[in-house]
Amino acid sequence: MPDKTLFKGAAKLYPKYRPAYPKQLIDIIKKYTHLNNRAKLLDIGCGPGHLTIPLSKHCRKVLAVDIDKDMLLEGKRQAKKAKVKNIKWLDSSAENLRLKSRNFDVVSFSNSLHLMNKKKVLRLVHKILAKDGYLIITTGHGWWNYKTGWQKYVVDVIKKHLGERRRAGKGFFQKLDHKYENLLPKFNFKVVLKKDVPIPKYTMTIEDITNYLYTTSFATKHLFKSKHKAFEKDLRNMLIKLNPKGKFVEKNYFTLIIAKKT
């Protein structure tokens, strides 16, 4: 069963504390796919519409799917704020979707496919994509595996409170046993592009860092239970030691994969 606690409590924090998708990434997707004023887009694992809303401005209709009702509510709020009216929001797991065959021109996964039953979902996506339809996968790069930099020390504090093993909701993170570019051809998708797209560097305060962590599956606030205040204190003390001004530069990127149905 899909774990609905992966991002418990993160919905309202997500739009403010997660970096937005850069315009360059949206432009690349437009260039390589069928996104236009006639296209129908399906965004699976949409969260609060972080990718859905920017892409919706280049489509006719959008169906946004997630298992977290709070994420869907926040997505609706963000869409209203952006004056976007062509998105329908659906509460469902990816694995249990029941949609018409060949009904969508583009299917996207906003940093979400790795959390799903990939084989089952890719078979489903192939079925519901139109002929010559496109699949979009974006992957973010979190701080857990950093070997240097201030981010490494942030993860050290998390490990002190939650243990050495990376958490993921009620369970633990399962490492990917493949690269998407190797997996997709097995499900009749041809990879047409894989590209790392930089996020413009930005400065984070201690509050920004804390709230960003509360949007991640490995450090959502509920995982700390009643001890989240102790975690926040340890995190603040460590960061102040690193930089008394309490400001830290983040420089990261998204990996974008675009594949065509064959």
C-alpha angles and dihedrals in degrees: 000000000000113000109242092187096068093102101016110164094006101101100093093041095049101076093049103039104033116081114252121242107266119246089242091064093050090048091052091051090050091050097050102037142051095263108144140121090289099047127112116214130196116198112193118198088014098168109189092340098274091154098013096068098049091047094045090069088067098046140070098223134009132193112198117196131193139148094221111086092196090056090052092050090050090047090055090050092049092048091051090049090052091045091240114153106168099080125101114197120215129191105217143113116251091239093057099047115134108196137149118269118258091007102130133058095202133021119194136192114199102206088310113099093085089063093058141070090274099193094050093043095047091052089051093047092051089053097049097042117097120243108291089010122158135238121209124197123181122188126193123208113228129194101254097100099040111132096190139020133056091296090067090058090049090056090047089060091049090051090051090059104031104026135257095285116085112250126221113185110293091350142031133282116269114213117233111256094202146029115252092232088060095042101047098064088059087064096045100265124130114212108228098173141017115177139160108226115198123229111221106256116255140180122253127201123211088260090052092051094048094049092043089056090051088061093057126091091230097053110023111155095248091062089069091051111188092348098070091107090058090049092050091049093050091046093050093047092050094048093047089054089053094046121004089201089063096227126126132183117230121199117177144138145215123235112223124199122185119188133178126222112248 
